[in-house]
Amino acid sequence: MNASQPNKKKPGALLGLAFDAEDGQKRITRGPNFLLAGGSSDTHGMMQETAVKLNEHLDSKGKQLTEVSANELRDILGNIHR
């Protein structure tokens, strides 16, 4: 990046991968800041619920995923699954 280019934030995204599907289905869900792929119906559903709750939490705080530190993200995800 040179001095004439504005400092742009890179987009952040959550990637969820699961490998426990035994039914031959290929599950993919895309959202505003996440991509989920694979998993059994139950596992994929849990990933979807987690991504939705994460986005709801970020929205309630007025934050974007790129504005959250790794430690804060870990805490949020830990609270989602309590």
N, CA, C and O atoms as a CHARMM CRD file, in Angstrom:
* protein
*
  328
    1    1 MET  N      0.85400  -1.17800   0.00000 PROA 1      0.00000
    2    1 MET  CA     0.00000   0.00000   0.00000 PROA 1      0.00000
    3    1 MET  C      0.89200   1.23200   0.00000 PROA 1      0.00000
    4    1 MET  O      1.86000   1.30000   0.75800 PROA 1      0.00000
    5    2 ASN  N      0.57200   2.19900  -0.84200 PROA 2      0.00000
    6    2 ASN  CA     1.36100   3.42400  -0.87300 PROA 2      0.00000
    7    2 ASN  C      0.61600   4.54700  -0.16300 PROA 2      0.00000
    8    2 ASN  O     -0.53400   4.37300   0.24100 PROA 2      0.00000
    9    3 ALA  N      1.25200   5.67400  -0.01300 PROA 3      0.00000
   10    3 ALA  CA     0.68900   6.78100   0.75300 PROA 3      0.00000
   11    3 ALA  C     -0.57200   7.36800   0.12800 PROA 3      0.00000
   12    3 ALA  O     -1.39100   7.95900   0.83200 PROA 3      0.00000
   13    4 SER  N     -0.73900   7.21300  -1.18700 PROA 4      0.00000
   14    4 SER  CA    -1.91900   7.78800  -1.83800 PROA 4      0.00000
   15    4 SER  C     -3.16100   6.91200  -1.69000 PROA 4      0.00000
   16    4 SER  O     -4.27000   7.37000  -1.96800 PROA 4      0.00000
   17    5 GLN  N     -2.99700   5.66700  -1.25900 PROA 5      0.00000
   18    5 GLN  CA    -4.13700   4.77800  -1.06300 PROA 5      0.00000
   19    5 GLN  C     -4.68700   4.95200   0.34400 PROA 5      0.00000
   20    5 GLN  O     -3.92600   4.99800   1.31100 PROA 5      0.00000
   21    6 PRO  N     -6.01600   5.04900   0.46100 PROA 6      0.00000
   22    6 PRO  CA    -6.58100   5.12400   1.79600 PROA 6      0.00000
   23    6 PRO  C     -6.40300   3.79900   2.52100 PROA 6      0.00000
   24    6 PRO  O     -6.34900   2.74300   1.89000 PROA 6      0.00000
   25    7 ASN  N     -6.31100   3.85300   3.84500 PROA 7      0.00000
   26    7 ASN  CA    -6.16400   2.65100   4.65200 PROA 7      0.00000
   27    7 ASN  C     -7.52100   1.96400   4.75300 PROA 7      0.00000
   28    7 ASN  O     -8.35800   2.36100   5.56300 PROA 7      0.00000
   29    8 LYS  N     -7.74100   0.94000   3.94000 PROA 8      0.00000
   30    8 LYS  CA    -9.01700   0.24000   3.92500 PROA 8      0.00000
   31    8 LYS  C     -8.95600  -0.96400   4.84600 PROA 8      0.00000
   32    8 LYS  O     -7.96000  -1.68700   4.88200 PROA 8      0.00000
   33    9 LYS  N    -10.04000  -1.17200   5.59500 PROA 9      0.00000
   34    9 LYS  CA   -10.12600  -2.36600   6.41800 PROA 9      0.00000
   35    9 LYS  C    -10.48200  -3.54500   5.53700 PROA 9      0.00000
   36    9 LYS  O    -11.31900  -3.43600   4.64000 PROA 9      0.00000
   37   10 LYS  N     -9.84800  -4.65700   5.79600 PROA 10     0.00000
   38   10 LYS  CA   -10.19700  -5.86400   5.07000 PROA 10     0.00000
   39   10 LYS  C    -11.44500  -6.45200   5.71300 PROA 10     0.00000
   40   10 LYS  O    -11.60700  -6.39900   6.93200 PROA 10     0.00000
   41   11 PRO  N    -12.32600  -7.01200   4.89100 PROA 11     0.00000
   42   11 PRO  CA   -13.53100  -7.60700   5.45700 PROA 11     0.00000
   43   11 PRO  C    -13.18300  -8.83300   6.28800 PROA 11     0.00000
   44   11 PRO  O    -12.25400  -9.57300   5.96400 PROA 11     0.00000
   45   12 GLY  N    -13.93000  -9.03600   7.35200 PROA 12     0.00000
   46   12 GLY  CA   -13.73700 -10.19800   8.19400 PROA 12     0.00000
   47   12 GLY  C    -14.86800 -11.17400   7.97600 PROA 12     0.00000
   48   12 GLY  O    -15.98400 -10.78200   7.63600 PROA 12     0.00000
   49   13 ALA  N    -14.58000 -12.43300   8.16900 PROA 13     0.00000
   50   13 ALA  CA   -15.61700 -13.44200   8.00700 PROA 13     0.00000
   51   13 ALA  C    -15.33200 -14.62100   8.91800 PROA 13     0.00000
   52   13 ALA  O    -14.18200 -14.92400   9.23600 PROA 13     0.00000
   53   14 LEU  N    -16.38500 -15.26400   9.32100 PROA 14     0.00000
   54   14 LEU  CA   -16.30400 -16.46800  10.12400 PROA 14     0.00000
   55   14 LEU  C    -16.50200 -17.65000   9.18700 PROA 14     0.00000
   56   14 LEU  O    -17.45100 -17.66700   8.40300 PROA 14     0.00000
   57   15 LEU  N    -15.61700 -18.63500   9.25900 PROA 15     0.00000
   58   15 LEU  CA   -15.71300 -19.82500   8.43300 PROA 15     0.00000
   59   15 LEU  C    -16.00000 -21.00600   9.33300 PROA 15     0.00000
   60   15 LEU  O    -15.24300 -21.28100  10.26500 PROA 15     0.00000
   61   16 GLY  N    -17.09000 -21.70800   9.06000 PROA 16     0.00000
   62   16 GLY  CA   -17.43400 -22.90200   9.81900 PROA 16     0.00000
   63   16 GLY  C    -17.40400 -24.11600   8.92100 PROA 16     0.00000
   64   16 GLY  O    -18.06900 -24.15100   7.88500 PROA 16     0.00000
   65   17 LEU  N    -16.62900 -25.11800   9.32000 PROA 17     0.00000
   66   17 LEU  CA   -16.53400 -26.35300   8.56300 PROA 17     0.00000
   67   17 LEU  C    -16.84700 -27.52600   9.48000 PROA 17     0.00000
   68   17 LEU  O    -16.40300 -27.55700  10.62800 PROA 17     0.00000
   69   18 ALA  N    -17.60000 -28.47800   8.98500 PROA 18     0.00000
   70   18 ALA  CA   -17.89800 -29.68800   9.75400 PROA 18     0.00000
   71   18 ALA  C    -17.84000 -30.87800   8.81100 PROA 18     0.00000
   72   18 ALA  O    -18.13200 -30.76500   7.62000 PROA 18     0.00000
   73   19 PHE  N    -17.45800 -32.01400   9.36500 PROA 19     0.00000
   74   19 PHE  CA   -17.21100 -33.18500   8.53200 PROA 19     0.00000
   75   19 PHE  C    -17.95100 -34.42800   9.02200 PROA 19     0.00000
   76   19 PHE  O    -17.52900 -35.54900   8.73600 PROA 19     0.00000
   77   20 ASP  N    -19.04700 -34.24600   9.75400 PROA 20     0.00000
   78   20 ASP  CA   -19.73500 -35.39800  10.32900 PROA 20     0.00000
   79   20 ASP  C    -20.97600 -35.84000   9.54800 PROA 20     0.00000
   80   20 ASP  O    -21.74100 -36.66800  10.04200 PROA 20     0.00000
   81   21 ALA  N    -21.19000 -35.31800   8.35900 PROA 21     0.00000
   82   21 ALA  CA   -22.35600 -35.70700   7.56000 PROA 21     0.00000
   83   21 ALA  C    -22.14900 -37.11200   6.99800 PROA 21     0.00000
   84   21 ALA  O    -21.12200 -37.41400   6.38900 PROA 21     0.00000
   85   22 GLU  N    -23.13800 -37.95100   7.21600 PROA 22     0.00000
   86   22 GLU  CA   -23.07400 -39.31300   6.68400 PROA 22     0.00000
   87   22 GLU  C    -24.25700 -39.59700   5.76200 PROA 22     0.00000
   88   22 GLU  O    -24.47800 -40.73900   5.35900 PROA 22     0.00000
   89   23 ASP  N    -25.02400 -38.54000   5.42700 PROA 23     0.00000
   90   23 ASP  CA   -26.22300 -38.73300   4.61900 PROA 23     0.00000
   91   23 ASP  C    -26.04400 -38.31100   3.16200 PROA 23     0.00000
   92   23 ASP  O    -27.00100 -38.33400   2.38800 PROA 23     0.00000
   93   24 GLY  N    -24.83100 -37.92700   2.78600 PROA 24     0.00000
   94   24 GLY  CA   -24.57100 -37.54300   1.40500 PROA 24     0.00000
   95   24 GLY  C    -25.01100 -36.13300   1.03700 PROA 24     0.00000
   96   24 GLY  O    -24.82800 -35.71500  -0.10600 PROA 24     0.00000
   97   25 GLN  N    -25.58500 -35.39400   1.97500 PROA 25     0.00000
   98   25 GLN  CA   -26.02700 -34.02400   1.71200 PROA 25     0.00000
   99   25 GLN  C    -24.84600 -33.06900   1.75600 PROA 25     0.00000
  100   25 GLN  O    -23.89700 -33.26700   2.51500 PROA 25     0.00000
  101   26 LYS  N    -24.91800 -32.03000   0.93000 PROA 26     0.00000
  102   26 LYS  CA   -23.91100 -30.97000   0.93900 PROA 26     0.00000
  103   26 LYS  C    -24.59500 -29.71000   1.42700 PROA 26     0.00000
  104   26 LYS  O    -25.41800 -29.13000   0.71900 PROA 26     0.00000
  105   27 ARG  N    -24.26300 -29.28900   2.61800 PROA 27     0.00000
  106   27 ARG  CA   -24.91000 -28.13200   3.23300 PROA 27     0.00000
  107   27 ARG  C    -23.97500 -26.93200   3.18700 PROA 27     0.00000
  108   27 ARG  O    -22.82100 -27.01500   3.60800 PROA 27     0.00000
  109   28 ILE  N    -24.48000 -25.82000   2.67300 PROA 28     0.00000
  110   28 ILE  CA   -23.72700 -24.56400   2.62600 PROA 28     0.00000
  111   28 ILE  C    -24.67300 -23.44200   3.00700 PROA 28     0.00000
  112   28 ILE  O    -25.78300 -23.34300   2.48300 PROA 28     0.00000
  113   29 THR  N    -24.22500 -22.59900   3.92200 PROA 29     0.00000
  114   29 THR  CA   -24.99000 -21.41900   4.30700 PROA 29     0.00000
  115   29 THR  C    -24.05700 -20.22200   4.26500 PROA 29     0.00000
  116   29 THR  O    -22.95600 -20.25600   4.81400 PROA 29     0.00000
  117   30 ARG  N    -24.51000 -19.16700   3.60600 PROA 30     0.00000
  118   30 ARG  CA   -23.73600 -17.91800   3.51800 PROA 30     0.00000
  119   30 ARG  C    -24.51400 -16.81900   4.20100 PROA 30     0.00000
  120   30 ARG  O    -25.74100 -16.75900   4.11800 PROA 30     0.00000
  121   31 GLY  N    -23.79300 -15.95800   4.87000 PROA 31     0.00000
  122   31 GLY  CA   -24.40500 -14.80800   5.51300 PROA 31     0.00000
  123   31 GLY  C    -23.54100 -13.58700   5.30900 PROA 31     0.00000
  124   31 GLY  O    -22.53900 -13.64000   4.59700 PROA 31     0.00000
  125   32 PRO  N    -23.92900 -12.47500   5.93700 PROA 32     0.00000
  126   32 PRO  CA   -23.21400 -11.21800   5.71400 PROA 32     0.00000
  127   32 PRO  C    -21.74100 -11.27700   6.09800 PROA 32     0.00000
  128   32 PRO  O    -20.92900 -10.57100   5.49900 PROA 32     0.00000
  129   33 ASN  N    -21.37400 -12.09100   7.06900 PROA 33     0.00000
  130   33 ASN  CA   -19.96700 -12.18200   7.45300 PROA 33     0.00000
  131   33 ASN  C    -19.58800 -13.60800   7.84400 PROA 33     0.00000
  132   33 ASN  O    -18.71400 -13.81900   8.68400 PROA 33     0.00000
  133   34 PHE  N    -20.25400 -14.58200   7.22900 PROA 34     0.00000
  134   34 PHE  CA   -19.91100 -15.96900   7.52400 PROA 34     0.00000
  135   34 PHE  C    -20.19200 -16.88200   6.34300 PROA 34     0.00000
  136   34 PHE  O    -21.00800 -16.58000   5.47300 PROA 34     0.00000
  137   35 LEU  N    -19.48700 -18.01500   6.34000 PROA 35     0.00000
  138   35 LEU  CA   -19.70200 -19.09800   5.38900 PROA 35     0.00000
  139   35 LEU  C    -19.61300 -20.39000   6.17900 PROA 35     0.00000
  140   35 LEU  O    -18.61400 -20.64900   6.85100 PROA 35     0.00000
  141   36 LEU  N    -20.65100 -21.19600   6.09600 PROA 36     0.00000
  142   36 LEU  CA   -20.71400 -22.46600   6.80200 PROA 36     0.00000
  143   36 LEU  C    -20.82500 -23.57500   5.78000 PROA 36     0.00000
  144   36 LEU  O    -21.60400 -23.47000   4.83200 PROA 36     0.00000
  145   37 ALA  N    -20.06200 -24.63200   5.95500 PROA 37     0.00000
  146   37 ALA  CA   -20.08100 -25.72800   4.98800 PROA 37     0.00000
  147   37 ALA  C    -19.98100 -27.06000   5.69700 PROA 37     0.00000
  148   37 ALA  O    -19.20800 -27.23200   6.64000 PROA 37     0.00000
  149   38 GLY  N    -20.78400 -28.00500   5.21700 PROA 38     0.00000
  150   38 GLY  CA   -20.70700 -29.37000   5.68800 PROA 38     0.00000
  151   38 GLY  C    -21.47800 -29.62800   6.96700 PROA 38     0.00000
  152   38 GLY  O    -22.23300 -28.78800   7.45600 PROA 38     0.00000
  153   39 GLY  N    -21.25900 -30.80300   7.47700 PROA 39     0.00000
  154   39 GLY  CA   -21.87400 -31.21300   8.72300 PROA 39     0.00000
  155   39 GLY  C    -23.18800 -31.93700   8.53800 PROA 39     0.00000
  156   39 GLY  O    -23.84300 -31.84100   7.50000 PROA 39     0.00000
  157   40 SER  N    -23.55000 -32.66000   9.57500 PROA 40     0.00000
  158   40 SER  CA   -24.85900 -33.29000   9.62100 PROA 40     0.00000
  159   40 SER  C    -25.90700 -32.19100   9.75600 PROA 40     0.00000
  160   40 SER  O    -25.57300 -31.02200   9.95000 PROA 40     0.00000
  161   41 SER  N    -27.14800 -32.56900   9.65500 PROA 41     0.00000
  162   41 SER  CA   -28.22400 -31.57900   9.80500 PROA 41     0.00000
  163   41 SER  C    -28.12200 -30.87900  11.15900 PROA 41     0.00000
  164   41 SER  O    -28.24700 -29.65700  11.24100 PROA 41     0.00000
  165   42 ASP  N    -27.89400 -31.65300  12.21700 PROA 42     0.00000
  166   42 ASP  CA   -27.78700 -31.07100  13.56300 PROA 42     0.00000
  167   42 ASP  C    -26.57000 -30.15900  13.70200 PROA 42     0.00000
  168   42 ASP  O    -26.67200 -29.05300  14.23300 PROA 42     0.00000
  169   43 THR  N    -25.42700 -30.62800  13.22400 PROA 43     0.00000
  170   43 THR  CA   -24.20400 -29.82700  13.34000 PROA 43     0.00000
  171   43 THR  C    -24.31000 -28.54500  12.53000 PROA 43     0.00000
  172   43 THR  O    -23.93300 -27.47400  13.00600 PROA 43     0.00000
  173   44 HSD  N    -24.81600 -28.64600  11.31600 PROA 44     0.00000
  174   44 HSD  CA   -24.94100 -27.46200  10.47400 PROA 44     0.00000
  175   44 HSD  C    -25.92600 -26.47700  11.10400 PROA 44     0.00000
  176   44 HSD  O    -25.70600 -25.26600  11.08200 PROA 44     0.00000
  177   45 GLY  N    -27.00500 -27.00500  11.66200 PROA 45     0.00000
  178   45 GLY  CA   -27.96800 -26.14600  12.35000 PROA 45     0.00000
  179   45 GLY  C    -27.34400 -25.41100  13.52600 PROA 45     0.00000
  180   45 GLY  O    -27.65000 -24.24200  13.76200 PROA 45     0.00000
  181   46 MET  N    -26.46400 -26.09400  14.27000 PROA 46     0.00000
  182   46 MET  CA   -25.78400 -25.45400  15.39600 PROA 46     0.00000
  183   46 MET  C    -24.85900 -24.34200  14.90700 PROA 46     0.00000
  184   46 MET  O    -24.77000 -23.28000  15.52300 PROA 46     0.00000
  185   47 MET  N    -24.17100 -24.59700  13.79400 PROA 47     0.00000
  186   47 MET  CA   -23.30300 -23.55300  13.23300 PROA 47     0.00000
  187   47 MET  C    -24.13600 -22.35200  12.79900 PROA 47     0.00000
  188   47 MET  O    -23.74400 -21.20800  13.02800 PROA 47     0.00000
  189   48 GLN  N    -25.29600 -22.61100  12.16600 PROA 48     0.00000
  190   48 GLN  CA   -26.16800 -21.51600  11.74400 PROA 48     0.00000
  191   48 GLN  C    -26.63500 -20.70300  12.95200 PROA 48     0.00000
  192   48 GLN  O    -26.58300 -19.47300  12.93700 PROA 48     0.00000
  193   49 GLU  N    -27.08500 -21.38800  13.98100 PROA 49     0.00000
  194   49 GLU  CA   -27.55600 -20.70300  15.18600 PROA 49     0.00000
  195   49 GLU  C    -26.44200 -19.86000  15.80400 PROA 49     0.00000
  196   49 GLU  O    -26.67900 -18.73300  16.24000 PROA 49     0.00000
  197   50 THR  N    -25.24700 -20.40100  15.83900 PROA 50     0.00000
  198   50 THR  CA   -24.10400 -19.67200  16.39000 PROA 50     0.00000
  199   50 THR  C    -23.82500 -18.40800  15.58100 PROA 50     0.00000
  200   50 THR  O    -23.62100 -17.33800  16.15400 PROA 50     0.00000
  201   51 ALA  N    -23.81500 -18.52400  14.25300 PROA 51     0.00000
  202   51 ALA  CA   -23.53400 -17.36800  13.39400 PROA 51     0.00000
  203   51 ALA  C    -24.61200 -16.29500  13.55600 PROA 51     0.00000
  204   51 ALA  O    -24.29900 -15.10600  13.61800 PROA 51     0.00000
  205   52 VAL  N    -25.87300 -16.70900  13.62300 PROA 52     0.00000
  206   52 VAL  CA   -26.97300 -15.74700  13.78800 PROA 52     0.00000
  207   52 VAL  C    -26.86200 -15.04200  15.13300 PROA 52     0.00000
  208   52 VAL  O    -26.99800 -13.82100  15.20700 PROA 52     0.00000
  209   53 LYS  N    -26.61800 -15.80000  16.19300 PROA 53     0.00000
  210   53 LYS  CA   -26.49800 -15.19200  17.52700 PROA 53     0.00000
  211   53 LYS  C    -25.28200 -14.27900  17.61900 PROA 53     0.00000
  212   53 LYS  O    -25.33100 -13.24200  18.28000 PROA 53     0.00000
  213   54 LEU  N    -24.19700 -14.65700  16.96200 PROA 54     0.00000
  214   54 LEU  CA   -23.01700 -13.79900  16.93400 PROA 54     0.00000
  215   54 LEU  C    -23.35300 -12.47300  16.26400 PROA 54     0.00000
  216   54 LEU  O    -23.01500 -11.41000  16.78300 PROA 54     0.00000
  217   55 ASN  N    -24.02000 -12.53300  15.11000 PROA 55     0.00000
  218   55 ASN  CA   -24.39800 -11.30500  14.41700 PROA 55     0.00000
  219   55 ASN  C    -25.36700 -10.46100  15.24400 PROA 55     0.00000
  220   55 ASN  O    -25.26200  -9.23400  15.25400 PROA 55     0.00000
  221   56 GLU  N    -26.30400 -11.10000  15.93200 PROA 56     0.00000
  222   56 GLU  CA   -27.22700 -10.36000  16.79300 PROA 56     0.00000
  223   56 GLU  C    -26.46500  -9.65600  17.91300 PROA 56     0.00000
  224   56 GLU  O    -26.75100  -8.50200  18.23300 PROA 56     0.00000
  225   57 HSD  N    -25.50500 -10.34500  18.50200 PROA 57     0.00000
  226   57 HSD  CA   -24.70400  -9.73800  19.57800 PROA 57     0.00000
  227   57 HSD  C    -23.90700  -8.54200  19.04300 PROA 57     0.00000
  228   57 HSD  O    -23.88400  -7.47700  19.65900 PROA 57     0.00000
  229   58 LEU  N    -23.26000  -8.72900  17.90200 PROA 58     0.00000
  230   58 LEU  CA   -22.47600  -7.63600  17.32700 PROA 58     0.00000
  231   58 LEU  C    -23.37300  -6.44600  16.98700 PROA 58     0.00000
  232   58 LEU  O    -23.00300  -5.29900  17.23800 PROA 58     0.00000
  233   59 ASP  N    -24.54300  -6.71300  16.42000 PROA 59     0.00000
  234   59 ASP  CA   -25.48800  -5.64200  16.08900 PROA 59     0.00000
  235   59 ASP  C    -25.92000  -4.88700  17.33700 PROA 59     0.00000
  236   59 ASP  O    -26.01900  -3.66000  17.32200 PROA 59     0.00000
  237   60 SER  N    -26.17800  -5.61900  18.42000 PROA 60     0.00000
  238   60 SER  CA   -26.62900  -4.96800  19.66400 PROA 60     0.00000
  239   60 SER  C    -25.54500  -4.06400  20.25200 PROA 60     0.00000
  240   60 SER  O    -25.84800  -3.09900  20.95400 PROA 60     0.00000
  241   61 LYS  N    -24.28400  -4.38100  19.96300 PROA 61     0.00000
  242   61 LYS  CA   -23.16000  -3.56800  20.44200 PROA 61     0.00000
  243   61 LYS  C    -22.72400  -2.52600  19.42700 PROA 61     0.00000
  244   61 LYS  O    -21.84400  -1.71100  19.70300 PROA 61     0.00000
  245   62 GLY  N    -23.34800  -2.55100  18.23600 PROA 62     0.00000
  246   62 GLY  CA   -22.97300  -1.60000  17.18900 PROA 62     0.00000
  247   62 GLY  C    -21.59200  -1.85400  16.62500 PROA 62     0.00000
  248   62 GLY  O    -20.90300  -0.91800  16.21800 PROA 62     0.00000
  249   63 LYS  N    -21.17800  -3.11600  16.59800 PROA 63     0.00000
  250   63 LYS  CA   -19.84100  -3.46400  16.12300 PROA 63     0.00000
  251   63 LYS  C    -19.91500  -4.34100  14.88500 PROA 63     0.00000
  252   63 LYS  O    -20.92000  -4.99800  14.61500 PROA 63     0.00000
  253   64 GLN  N    -18.81200  -4.32800  14.14100 PROA 64     0.00000
  254   64 GLN  CA   -18.61600  -5.22100  13.01000 PROA 64     0.00000
  255   64 GLN  C    -17.64800  -6.31600  13.45700 PROA 64     0.00000
  256   64 GLN  O    -16.90000  -6.13200  14.41800 PROA 64     0.00000
  257   65 LEU  N    -17.66100  -7.43800  12.77100 PROA 65     0.00000
  258   65 LEU  CA   -16.76900  -8.54200  13.11400 PROA 65     0.00000
  259   65 LEU  C    -15.30600  -8.09300  13.09700 PROA 65     0.00000
  260   65 LEU  O    -14.51300  -8.54500  13.92300 PROA 65     0.00000
  261   66 THR  N    -14.94700  -7.22200  12.18000 PROA 66     0.00000
  262   66 THR  CA   -13.56100  -6.75500  12.07100 PROA 66     0.00000
  263   66 THR  C    -13.14200  -5.88300  13.24100 PROA 66     0.00000
  264   66 THR  O    -11.95000  -5.64100  13.43100 PROA 66     0.00000
  265   67 GLU  N    -14.08900  -5.41000  14.02500 PROA 67     0.00000
  266   67 GLU  CA   -13.77800  -4.53700  15.16500 PROA 67     0.00000
  267   67 GLU  C    -13.61600  -5.30300  16.47700 PROA 67     0.00000
  268   67 GLU  O    -13.35300  -4.70300  17.51900 PROA 67     0.00000
  269   68 VAL  N    -13.76900  -6.61200  16.42800 PROA 68     0.00000
  270   68 VAL  CA   -13.72500  -7.43600  17.62400 PROA 68     0.00000
  271   68 VAL  C    -12.39000  -8.16700  17.67600 PROA 68     0.00000
  272   68 VAL  O    -11.96100  -8.75400  16.68300 PROA 68     0.00000
  273   69 SER  N    -11.73100  -8.13100  18.83400 PROA 69     0.00000
  274   69 SER  CA   -10.46700  -8.84900  18.98800 PROA 69     0.00000
  275   69 SER  C    -10.73300 -10.34800  19.07100 PROA 69     0.00000
  276   69 SER  O    -11.86400 -10.78000  19.29200 PROA 69     0.00000
  277   70 ALA  N     -9.68500 -11.12600  18.89100 PROA 70     0.00000
  278   70 ALA  CA    -9.81700 -12.58400  18.98000 PROA 70     0.00000
  279   70 ALA  C    -10.30800 -12.99700  20.36500 PROA 70     0.00000
  280   70 ALA  O    -11.14200 -13.89500  20.48500 PROA 70     0.00000
  281   71 ASN  N     -9.80400 -12.35400  21.40000 PROA 71     0.00000
  282   71 ASN  CA   -10.24200 -12.67800  22.76100 PROA 71     0.00000
  283   71 ASN  C    -11.71200 -12.34000  22.97600 PROA 71     0.00000
  284   71 ASN  O    -12.44200 -13.11200  23.59900 PROA 71     0.00000
  285   72 GLU  N    -12.14900 -11.19200  22.46400 PROA 72     0.00000
  286   72 GLU  CA   -13.55100 -10.80100  22.60800 PROA 72     0.00000
  287   72 GLU  C    -14.45300 -11.76000  21.82400 PROA 72     0.00000
  288   72 GLU  O    -15.52500 -12.13300  22.30200 PROA 72     0.00000
  289   73 LEU  N    -14.03000 -12.15400  20.63800 PROA 73     0.00000
  290   73 LEU  CA   -14.80400 -13.10600  19.84400 PROA 73     0.00000
  291   73 LEU  C    -14.92300 -14.43700  20.57900 PROA 73     0.00000
  292   73 LEU  O    -15.99700 -15.03900  20.60900 PROA 73     0.00000
  293   74 ARG  N    -13.83100 -14.89300  21.16600 PROA 74     0.00000
  294   74 ARG  CA   -13.85600 -16.13700  21.93500 PROA 74     0.00000
  295   74 ARG  C    -14.83400 -16.05000  23.10000 PROA 74     0.00000
  296   74 ARG  O    -15.56900 -17.00000  23.37000 PROA 74     0.00000
  297   75 ASP  N    -14.84200 -14.91700  23.78700 PROA 75     0.00000
  298   75 ASP  CA   -15.76700 -14.71800  24.90500 PROA 75     0.00000
  299   75 ASP  C    -17.23600 -14.72300  24.43400 PROA 75     0.00000
  300   75 ASP  O    -18.09200 -15.34300  25.06400 PROA 75     0.00000
  301   76 ILE  N    -17.50900 -14.03300  23.33400 PROA 76     0.00000
  302   76 ILE  CA   -18.86800 -13.97400  22.80000 PROA 76     0.00000
  303   76 ILE  C    -19.33600 -15.38400  22.42900 PROA 76     0.00000
  304   76 ILE  O    -20.44100 -15.78500  22.79500 PROA 76     0.00000
  305   77 LEU  N    -18.50600 -16.12800  21.71200 PROA 77     0.00000
  306   77 LEU  CA   -18.87400 -17.47300  21.30000 PROA 77     0.00000
  307   77 LEU  C    -19.04700 -18.39300  22.50500 PROA 77     0.00000
  308   77 LEU  O    -19.92500 -19.25600  22.51100 PROA 77     0.00000
  309   78 GLY  N    -18.21500 -18.21000  23.51400 PROA 78     0.00000
  310   78 GLY  CA   -18.36100 -18.99700  24.73800 PROA 78     0.00000
  311   78 GLY  C    -19.67300 -18.72700  25.43600 PROA 78     0.00000
  312   78 GLY  O    -20.30300 -19.64400  25.96200 PROA 78     0.00000
  313   79 ASN  N    -20.09400 -17.46000  25.44300 PROA 79     0.00000
  314   79 ASN  CA   -21.37300 -17.09100  26.07500 PROA 79     0.00000
  315   79 ASN  C    -22.56200 -17.60600  25.27800 PROA 79     0.00000
  316   79 ASN  O    -23.60300 -17.91900  25.85600 PROA 79     0.00000
  317   80 ILE  N    -22.42600 -17.69700  23.98300 PROA 80     0.00000
  318   80 ILE  CA   -23.51400 -18.19700  23.14400 PROA 80     0.00000
  319   80 ILE  C    -23.83600 -19.64900  23.49100 PROA 80     0.00000
  320   80 ILE  O    -24.99900 -20.05200  23.47500 PROA 80     0.00000
  321   81 HSD  N    -22.82300 -20.41600  23.79600 PROA 81     0.00000
  322   81 HSD  CA   -23.02200 -21.84700  24.02400 PROA 81     0.00000
  323   81 HSD  C    -23.05400 -22.25100  25.49100 PROA 81     0.00000
  324   81 HSD  O    -22.79400 -23.40700  25.82400 PROA 81     0.00000
  325   82 ARG  N    -23.36400 -21.32400  26.34800 PROA 82     0.00000
  326   82 ARG  CA   -23.51200 -21.65600  27.78000 PROA 82     0.00000
  327   82 ARG  C    -24.90300 -22.07700  28.05400 PROA 82     0.00000
  328   82 ARG  O    -25.23800 -22.39900  29.19400 PROA 82     0.00000
